[in-house]
Amino acid sequence: MKRLSLAFIGLLGTAQLFSSCKKDYLDETPASLYTPQTVLTDSLGFEAAMAGLQSVVREQYTRSDEQGLLGMMQLGTDVAIPGQVQGAEIPYYNYTQLNSQDQAAAVMWSWAYRTINNCNQIIAGAAAAPATLRQGYKNRISGEARFYRAYAYNFLATLWGDVPLIDQPVSTPRTDFTRSPLATVNTFIINDLTTAIPSLFLANKAASGRITQAAAQQLLGEVYLRTGQPALAEPALQAVLNSGQYRLVSARYGVRASLPGDYFSDMFIVGNQRRSQGNTEVIWAEEQQLLVPGGTTSAQQRRMWVPAYYNVKGMALADSLGGRGIGRMRLSQWVDYRLYPANENADMRNSRFNLKRRFYYNDPTQTATFGRRVTGITGTDTVFYITPYTTKWNQFDPTDTFGFGTIKDLTMMRLGETYLLLAEAQFKQGNTAGAATSINALRTRARAAQVTASQIDLNFILDERVRELVGEEQRRLTLLRTGTLIERAIRLNGASITGLAAKNLLLPIPQTSIDLNTNGSLTQNPGY
């Protein structure tokens, strides 16, 4: 039997040798192909492509390969100082180390262009889809992709200025990219959004997690503000407020409504974050879901914001304390001690349910301290052990006490920010009374003192953004968009920042991209 088997193998090898002499032996004849051309022909194909695009988009603020990466958007601004640093975030508060080899800049640059290429595939596919697919559906799926493309280009324009403008799918290697002028990129973004808006659903008709008209209108308003067009920003933002689709959360609701808390904190609890769960304020959220394949990521938000309190003897991991954080960054002293008035309970956004300031020993095995307030910690640096923090990222999965991932939706847009953007547009047109009215809508909801027109300036609006959006907004983007990064970072948080200069108002183009672009002109930003 052994000899027969060997003989058979020998014959098989001989047959393969002879057949390999035929010219068509190596021709590929796959039984099926999975390409944009074969998949983007019906709604199932487009829905699969959209799910893939959403997955790529979600990677922007959920990537964990570079621990500390998310700190690039908060550190070196006015709101945060370093805690337990890891590496990728260091050049964003020690600006002397920010150069063309920067890891965080390279990750975000790559993310943006991967997102854009996925968008381009869907947009091109919708344009070429057969007539059997309803035109309304093609317009809507293309509109969603245009929103994401505009979002990615707005991100690039804010951080890098002039960038390569790519409006068609790239399926083969290219080495001939050039930077388009910022004005051209801005026009492209605005065109994508104005084209998308009429085709998108209102929130009451859109599936959960999908892009709505309001998301595109809000992004359009933000782009108009960045480009110095507040008179155009205002109607885009008013359209969101006047749509009848959203309202500020102003009453307890959801899975913990009967437990201690307040309605502002309710919005950030797992089970309460979505429109279908009672959140009337959410406009766009990147959804995550435990126990669903592909439904969770290795998001690091909790590990960034929640301190490592469990390292203090007498403190144990607890759901009520946010789960297991690492304290990679902490709120700046300006936020801790000067942002709110002396009465810390005057503004709901500063309540103990939203900004955790007091800690109590919770380990029952340590009877000498159990139940007492944690004070006077000495010894090991506690800048990331016991420190005030935003509770927006509190989350505990009892099956993952190590807490590598964050199983929460990422709130990307909500109505609270709409009012703040509108106030900014009104202020920039000289309408301080209107701006005060917009801000007072939020302050009324927060039970904070009302403000008058005489109190309104850009700094007040930016302060109010922190009270409303700390831990949600990517603060670097806001300060770059408004041209206030250097002044506010140095004035309010200068002790934690080194070497911040005018050149840092743009990030370095990744050197690897420049080196690979041998047939184009991908010039570096000045100073890098």
N, C-alpha and C positions, 0 to 999 in steps of 0.2 A: 504493500500500500504506500509505503514511503517512497519507493522508486516511481510508482505511478504518479504520485502527487508532484514529485520533482519534474517528471517528464511533462506533465500538464503545464506546470509553471513555465517550463522551457518553451513549450509550444506557444503559450500565451505571449511570452516575451518576444518570440519570433514574429508573431502576428502583429504586435505593436510596432516592431521595428519596420516591417514592410509597410504598415499603414501610415507610419510617420513620414514616408516618402511622398505621400500625396499632398498636393498643394493646399487642399482645403482642410487638412487635418486639424490645423490650429485655428480655423475660423470659429468664432464664438457664435453659437446658436442657442442662446438661453431660451428655456421654455416660457419665461416671463421676465419682465423688467420692472423695476421700481424706480422710476425717474419722474421729475415734474411733468414731462410730456405725457407719460402714461397714467399718472395718478390724478393730475389736476384736470379731470374730465367730468366729474360729477360731484355732488355735495359731500359724499363720503370721503373722497380724496381731499377736497378742500378743508373739511373739518379736521382730518388727520394732519394736514399741513398747518392749520391754525393751532392745533394742540402742540405741535412741534415748535412753532414760533413762540407760543406762550411759555414753553419750557425754557427756551433760550433767553427770553426777556427776563424771566424770573431769576436767572443766574446772576443778574447784575448785582443784587444785594443779598444773595444767598450763598455765594461761593465761599468755601472754607479752605481751599488749598493754601492760600496765603493768610495765615491766622493774623488777625488785626487789620485786614484789608479795609473793612468798613469804617475804620477810624479815619481814613483819608477824607471822609466827608464831614467830620465833626471836629477832629483835632486841628489845632492851628487856626481855629476860628474864635468866636467869642463865647462858645457854649461848653467846651469840653477841654479837659487836660488829660494827659496820659496817666494810665494806671499801670496794670501789668502788661507792658508792651511786648510785642512779639517780633516786629521787624518791618513789615510792609508799610506800616503807618508812620514810621519815624520821620521820613522826610517831609511829612505834612505838618509837623510842628517844629522840627529842626530843619528849616528850609535850606540851610547850607549843604545838606545832603541830597537835595532834590536835583537830579541830573537826567541826562538822556537815557540812562540805563535803568531808570526807576521801574520797579516791578509793578506797583499799583497802577501807574499810568498805562503801562503796557497791557495789563489785564483789562482795564476799562476800555481802552482803544480797540482791542480785539473783540470784546463783547459787543461794542456798538456796531462794528462792521459785520460781524456774524449776524446780528439782528437785522441789519439793513439788507444783507443778501437774502435772508429768509423772506423778508417782506417783498423784495423785488421778484422772487420766484412766484409768490402768490399773486402779486399785481399783474405780472406778465401772463401767468396762467389764466387769470380771470379774463383778461383781454382776449385770449386765444381760445377760451372754452367753447365747446359746441353750443349751438343754438338750442339744444334740448335742455340746457340749464337755464333757469329763469334769469332774465336780465336783472331783476331786482335783487336776487341772491348774489349774482356776480358783483353788482355794485356794492352790496353790503360787505361781502368778504374782502373785496378790494379796499373798501373804506376802512375796515379794521386794520388791514395791513398798512395802509397809508398813515393811520394814526401812529402805529408803532414805529414806522419809518421816521415820521416827523419827531416823535419822542426821542429816538436815538440821535437824529441829527441835531436836535436842540441841545441834547447833552454834549455832543461833540463841539458844537459852536460855542457853548458856554465855557467849556474847559480849554479848548484849543484854538478857537478863532477860525481862521481859514483852514478848511479840511477838504480832502478829495470828495467830490460829489459823484456818487455812483447810482444811476437810476435804472440799470438793467442787471439781470442776474450775471454773476461771474462764475463760469463753470470750468474755466481753464486758467492756468497760472498767468498772472499779469505782472509786469515790472515797469509799467509806464504811467503810474499815477502822478497827478499834480494836484496842488492845493487850489481849490476854487475860492474866490474872494468871499468874505463873510456875507456881504450884501446878497450875493447870488445864492448862497446857502439859505439865508433867511427867507428869500423869496420862494425858494423851493419848499421850505417847511410850511410856510403860510399857504401855498397852493395846495399841498397835500391835505392840510386840515380843512380848508374851505371846500375842497372837492369831496372830502369824506363826510362832512357833517350832514348834508341832506340825505345820505344813504343809510345812516346809522339809526338803530332803534332808539326810542326813548326807554328809560329805565324800566317802565312797567311792562314792556314787551320783550326786553332783552333777557337772554339766559344768564344765570348767575355767573359772574366773572368775565362777562363779555364787555367789549368797549361800546359805550353809549354816546349819543350826541353830546351829552354834558361833559364827558371826559375830553372830547375833542374841542369843545368850546372853551373849557377851562385851560387846556394847553395852549389854545390859540390866544387867549387873553394874556397868558404868561409870556408868550413869544412877543406879542405886541408891546408888552412892558419892557422886555429886554431890548427890543429894537427902537425904543423911544417913541412909541405910538400909543400913548395912554388913551387918546380919544377913540381909537379903534378897540382898545382892550376893554373899555367900559361896557359897550353893548354886548360883546361876547360873553362877559361875566354876568351881566344882567340877564342874559338869556337863560343861564343856568338857574338863577334865583327865581325867574318868572315862569319856569317850565312847569311848576306844580308837581314836580317829581320828587323833590327833596325837602326836608325841613330839619332844622337843628334839633338834636336830641335834647329834651328838656324834662324828661321824667324817667324814673327807674323802669327798667325792662329786662327781660331775658333770664338766663339760667341762674343768676344770683340776685335777682331783684329783691328777694326776701331776706338777704344777708346784709350785713353792714357794708356800706359803700355809697356811691353817688352816681348820678346818671352820666357824668363825664367819664368816669372810670368804666362804666358798663360797656362802652363802645369798644374796649380793648380786651375783652374777655373772650376766650375761645367759646364759640357757641352763640356769640352776640354780634360778631363782626360783619355779617352779611345782611343785605337788604331782606332776604327771606327770613332772617332771624330777628328782625325788628329794628335794624340799624337804618334809620331814615336818612342818614347823613352821608353814607359811603357812596362815592361816585365811581371810583376804580380801586379794586383790590386784587392783588395777586393771591389767589386762593391756594391753601394747602389743606390736606386732609389725611389724618392718621388712618393707617390700615388700608389705604387705597394705593395700589401699585402706581408709582410715579407721582403720588400725591403729596409727598414731603420732600424736603431738601435738607442740606446740611447748613441751613441758615444759622448765622452766628449772632444775631441781634441780642438775644438774651445774654449770651456770654460776654458781649461787649459792654452792655449797660448795667447788668445786675452784679453787685459786688460779690466777692468770695467770702461772705460773712461766716461760712461754715468752718473757716480756718481759725476762728476765735474759739478758744475753749469755752464750752457751755452753749455754743450755737450749733444747731443741727439743720440739715437740709429740710426745707418746708415749702409747701405749695404757697402758703400765705406770704412767704418772703421772696417768691418769684422763681423757685427752683434753683438749679445750680448755675450761677454765673461765674465769671472769672474776673470781672472788673477791669477789662482792658482799657477803659477810659472812665472818667468820672466827670460830673458836672463841674463847670468852672465856679470859682468863688463868687463871681458876679451873679450867676444863676442861683447859687445856694443862698446868698446873703443880701443881695441888693436888687434883684429883679422884682420881688414882691414887697409889699409894705410890711411894717413890723408885725401886724396881726396876720399870722400865716394862714388863718382860716377864712380870711375875708374873701379870697378868690378861690372858688372850688377847684381850679386847676392846680392849686397849691395845697390841696387837702392831703391828709395822710394816705388817702386812697390813690393819689396820683403822683405825689412826690414823697417817697419814703424817707423820713428824716430820723425817726426814733427806732431803736432796736431793743428787743428784750430777750434775755437769755431764755432759750426754749428747749434745752436738753434736760429732760426730767432726771437723768442719771446724775446730773451735777446739782445736787440739792442745795449747795451753798449759794448758788447764783440763780437758780431757776426762778423765772418770773420777774427778776429785777431788770431795770433798764441798763443797757450796755453803755458805760461811760468810762473815761479815763484809760482807754486802751494804750498800753505802752509796749515797748520792745519792737518786734518786727513792724516795718512800715505798714501802716493800715490804710494807705491811700486807696487801696482796692479791696480792703476787708470791710470796714465800717465807714460808709460814706453815703450821703444822700443820693438818691437815684430815681429816675422816672420808672414808674411801674408799668408802662405801656407794653413792655416786652416780658412781663411776668408770665411764666408758663411752666407747668410741671407735668411730666409724663412719668407715672410710677413705674412703667416698664423700662425707662431709660433714665435712671437717677444720675448717671454721668452727664446727661443733658447735652449731647453733642449737637443735636439739631434743635430748631425752633419750630414747633408745630402750630404756628399762628399764621393767619393771613397777613400779608403785607399791605397795609393801607397806603395806597399811593396818592389818592385824592379823596378829600371829603369836603363837605360844605363849609366847614369852619375856615378852610383856606380860601374858598371862593370869596367870602366876605373880606378877607385880608387883602387879596389881590385887587378886589374892587376898591377898597379904601386907598390902596396905593395909586390906582388909576385916577381916582378922584382927586387925591392930593396933588398929583403931578399936573393936573389941569387947574389947580388953584382952588378947588372946591373942598376946603377944609371942613366945612359944615357937613357935607355929604360923607366925607371920610369918617368923621366922628360918628355919624349915624350908623355907618357900616360896622365900625368897631364896637359900638355900643350894643349891637345885636349880639355879639359874642360875650361882651361883659355882662349884659343882662342875663344871658344863659348861665354864666359862671357866677352870678351873684356878686360881681365886683362893682366898685364905684364907677359911675358914668364919667365919660370924658367930654371935654368941650372942644370946639373948633380951635381955640387958641393953643391947646395942648398938642395938636397934631403936627408932626413933621415926620420925615422919613425914619429917623431914629426911633420915634415912638412906635411907628408901625412895625419896624423890625424887632423892637422889644416885645410887642404884642404877639408877633409870630412865635417867639420863643415860649411865651406863656401858653399859647394855644397848641403849638406844633412840635415842641421839643421831643426828640426821639423819633419823630415821624419824618420831618423834612430833612433833606440832605443839605445841611446848613451851608456848606461851601458853595453849592450851586446858587443859593439865595444871595449870599454876599457878593459873589462874582457877578451875578445878574444885575444887582443894584449898584455895583461899583463901590462897595463899602468894606470890602474884606480887610484892607490894611488898616484903615482908621479904627474900625470897631475891634478887630482882633488885638491891636496894640493897646488901645485905650481900656478895654474891658478884660483882657486876658493876657496881657503882655508878658507876665512873669513866666508863663509856660511856653513861650514862643521865641525862637532864635532865628535871626537872619531873614525875616520876611521883607521882601523888596518888590518893587514894581514889576520886575520880570515874572514874579510868581503869580501874577494875575492871569497868566496862561500856563498850561502844563507843557512839559517837553514832549515833542513827538517821539515815540519809541525809536531808539536808534536801530533796532533790528528791522523795523519797517523801512527806514531810510536806506539802510545798507542793502536790503533786498530789492529796492526799487531802482534798478540799474539803468532803466531806459526812460525814467521820468524825472520830475523835479519836485521831490518831497523835501522842501527846505525846513530847517529846524527853526523853532521859535527863538527869538532873541534871548541871549544870556545863557543858553544851554549848550 
